[in-house]
C-alpha cells in the first residue's frame, strides 16, 4: 500500500455524508431547509477539493510546537544553510481545522455550515530536518493516521490507515517557520 500524502487520500467525503451534515444543520436552524441532494453532491465535490492539501504540511504545525523541534530550529538559525536533525521517539500529533460550507440561493448567502476535520497521526519515531529555522523535511518511519470529519459532535466520516512503514525523507511542500 502506498503512503497517503494528501488529506483527500486519507478521507473522502460523500454526497450522503454532506447531506447528513446539512440535515443536522437544518435541524439546528443553522442551514436553510429544503437543500437537495444535488446541492449536497456539489458541496461534497467542493469539500473534497479543499482536502487536496498535503497532510504532512498540516501536521508540521503540530511538530513545530514540540520543545525539541523549537530547540533544533534555534540551532539551525545559528548555523545558516546547514541542516539540523532532531529525532523524536513514539509520539502522537493532532491537527484540527474547520472547513465551512458556504451555500447561496441565487445571490443570497445561506447560513454557513461549519465542520470539523481532525487528523491524528501516531508515529513510532520520526526524524525532522530543519534549515534556517524552518521545518523542511521529515523521515517519519512507521505510523498511522486517522482522519475524522464531524458536524458538531456527530461523526460524518472516519478513516484510519493501517500502520505504514514510510521509507526515506519527505520534503514538505511548504517548509514551516518554527
C-alpha positions in Angstrom: 0.0 0.0 0.0 1.4 3.4 -0.9 1.5 6.1 1.8 -1.2 8.7 1.5 0.2 12.2 1.1 -2.9 14.3 0.6 -5.7 14.6 3.2 -8.1 13.8 0.3 -6.4 10.4 0.0 -7.0 9.8 3.8 -10.7 10.6 3.8 -13.2 11.1 1.0 -16.5 12.9 1.8 -19.6 11.6 0.0 -22.8 13.2 -1.0 -24.6 11.3 1.7 -22.2 12.5 4.4 -22.6 16.1 3.4 -26.4 15.6 3.2 -26.3 14.3 6.8 -24.4 17.4 7.9 -26.9 19.7 6.1 -29.9 17.8 7.6 -28.3 18.2 11.1 -27.6 21.9 10.4 -31.2 22.4 9.2 -32.5 20.8 12.5 -30.2 23.2 14.4 -31.5 26.1 12.4 -28.0 26.6 11.0 -28.9 25.9 7.4 -31.9 26.6 5.1 -34.5 23.9 4.8 -35.1 22.1 1.5 -31.5 21.7 0.3 -31.5 19.0 -2.3 -29.2 16.0 -2.8 -27.8 17.8 -5.9 -26.6 20.6 -3.7 -25.1 18.0 -1.3 -23.3 16.4 -4.2 -21.8 19.8 -5.4 -20.9 20.6 -1.8 -19.1 17.2 -1.4 -17.1 17.9 -4.5 -16.0 21.3 -3.3 -15.2 19.9 0.2 -13.1 17.1 -1.3 -11.3 19.7 -3.4 -10.4 21.6 -0.2 -8.9 18.4 1.2 -6.4 18.3 -1.6 -3.7 19.6 0.8 -0.5 17.9 2.0 -1.2 16.0 5.3 2.5 16.4 6.3 2.3 20.2 5.9 -0.7 20.2 8.2 1.0 18.0 10.8 4.1 20.1 10.6 2.4 22.8 12.7 1.9 20.2 15.5 5.6 19.1 15.3 6.7 22.8 15.4 5.1 23.1 18.9 7.4 20.5 20.4 10.3 21.8 22.6 12.9 19.6 20.9 11.8 20.9 17.5 11.9 24.6 18.7 15.4 24.0 20.1 16.6 22.4 16.8 15.1 25.4 14.9 17.1 27.8 17.1 20.2 25.8 16.4 19.5 25.8 12.7 19.1 29.5 12.7 22.5 29.8 14.4 24.1 27.7 11.6 22.6 29.1 8.4 22.4 26.8 5.4 23.3 23.7 7.4 20.6 21.1 8.3 19.8 20.3 11.9 18.2 17.0 12.6 16.1 16.2 15.6 14.9 12.6 16.5 11.6 12.0 18.2 10.5 8.8 19.8 7.0 7.4 19.9 4.5 10.3 19.7 1.1 11.5 18.6 0.2 14.6 16.7 -3.2 16.2 16.3 -4.3 18.8 13.8 -7.8 20.3 13.8 -9.3 22.7 11.2 -12.8 23.8 10.4 -13.9 23.7 6.7 -17.0 25.8 6.2 -19.8 25.1 3.6 -20.9 28.4 2.3 -24.0 28.0 0.2 -26.0 30.5 -1.7 -29.6 30.6 -3.1 -29.1 32.8 -6.1 -27.1 35.8 -4.8 -28.4 35.3 -1.2 -26.0 33.7 1.2 -27.4 30.9 3.3 -26.1 30.3 6.9 -22.7 28.7 6.8 -22.3 25.1 7.9 -19.1 24.7 10.0 -17.5 21.3 10.0 -14.5 19.9 12.0 -11.7 17.9 10.4 -9.4 16.1 12.8 -6.1 14.4 11.8 -4.4 12.3 14.4 -1.1 10.8 13.5 0.8 8.2 15.6 4.4 7.6 14.9 6.8 5.1 16.4 9.6 7.6 15.7 10.5 10.4 13.4 13.5 12.5 12.3 12.9 16.1 11.4 15.3 18.2 9.4 15.3 21.9 9.9 17.2 24.5 7.9 17.4 28.2 8.7 14.7 27.8 11.4 12.3 26.1 9.0 11.0 22.5 9.3 12.0 21.3 5.8 11.6 17.6 5.7 10.7 14.6 7.8 11.5 10.9 7.9 8.6 9.5 9.8 9.5 5.8 9.9 6.3 3.9 10.6 3.0 5.2 11.8 -0.7 5.6 11.1 -3.1 8.5 10.5 -6.8 8.8 11.5 -9.0 11.4 9.8 -12.4 12.3 11.1 -14.9 14.8 9.7 -17.7 16.0 12.1 -20.6 18.3 12.2 -20.6 19.4 15.8 -20.4 16.2 17.8 -21.7 13.9 15.0 -19.0 12.0 13.1 -19.8 12.1 9.3 -16.8 10.2 8.0 -13.8 8.5 9.7 -10.9 6.6 8.2 -7.7 5.2 9.7 -4.7 4.0 7.7 -3.1 0.8 8.7 0.4 1.2 10.2 2.7 2.0 7.3 6.5 2.0 7.0 7.3 5.2 5.2 10.8 4.9 3.8 13.1 7.9 3.3 12.7 11.6 3.8 9.6 13.6 2.8 10.2 17.2 1.8 7.4 19.5 2.9 5.7 21.3 0.1 5.8 24.4 2.3 8.6 24.5 4.8 7.3 25.8 8.1 9.0 28.6 10.2 9.4 27.3 13.7 
